[in-house]
């Protein structure tokens, strides 16, 4: 059977570091509150003119992944970018990355699935490989959340950060690679996390947050309660689909939203935290970029070897959620 194999990973984050102490000067918060409620200590924020907008970060992460893979941009058949913060509404970030890479024959498009954008993009590219319409694919998660953050809203601005991660997939017939990706969505809960413009109806639950155009609005408490069972259930289903148990998992790489969500999911799944990779203390929640950044850092830290089972799990606006089971191939 043909499946997509990960043969390269890369990531990048902006130079500018915004610590919890820095945030104490911007909104009514404390390092102690942020650390205790989220696990986040600092995050990276893009600066204009520094090559740190969404597509530029996407290109940087992609170049590192391509370099590791040994595949040249001209040999890419597809570029899929998961993002909710494109440089502009159109063209897609993927087309801008394609231009910057010189990946002339690749079909390029974005996927919008909240923080689950990377796993949705991975699934699309992997399915194209499985069905034979694509041999080499670049899958990117890239976000500049700072551009849509309400910096007066302490309930959200302390959570978010910017960055990008990428993987290169190539078709293989070995028994490793992306074994499967399981995705779910529930639009009934769209109003737990969304961006509002002037025409968007502001839900009653959030009517205390000042209605600024395009700013991110979130009911964090209700999201938290939805996230934990959704993440745990889909992760267990994905493992069971392959006859795997939690003991087979070398590393679980969850979406990096909040350490308490991650701990609660691990506890439900009876997976010890030393098998769960986290880097949210450094970057906060980078939405679609969080899993590919974490995957790249985990691999470069030597935590993954060929044949290891890696479980990627995500949850985000939409609502959207998903899990991928990967048998590591580099
Ligand atoms: N500093 C200090 N106090 C704060 C801050 C802050 N930054 N933010 C909120 N508070 C206050 C609130 O006003 C509230 O005060 P009150 O009790 O006087 O009303 C109190 O802290 C508790 O607020 P809660 O919202 O109940 O706190 P909670 O424990 O739920 O933590 C948090 C909030 C961190 C947002 C949590 O709900 C969370 O992480 N939710 C999930 C968010 C998330 O994961 N979002 C993304 C998932 S999807 C995706 O990634 C796109």
Boltz pocket constraint, residues with backbone or C-beta under 6 A from the ligand:
constraints:
  - pocket:
      binder: B
      contacts: [[A, 28], [A, 29], [A, 30], [A, 33], [A, 34], [A, 37], [A, 38], [A, 114], [A, 115], [A, 154], [A, 155], [A, 156], [A, 158], [A, 193], [A, 218], [A, 219], [A, 220], [A, 221], [A, 222], [A, 223], [A, 224], [A, 227], [A, 255], [A, 257], [A, 258], [A, 261], [A, 285], [A, 287], [A, 315], [A, 316], [A, 317]]
      max_distance: 6.0
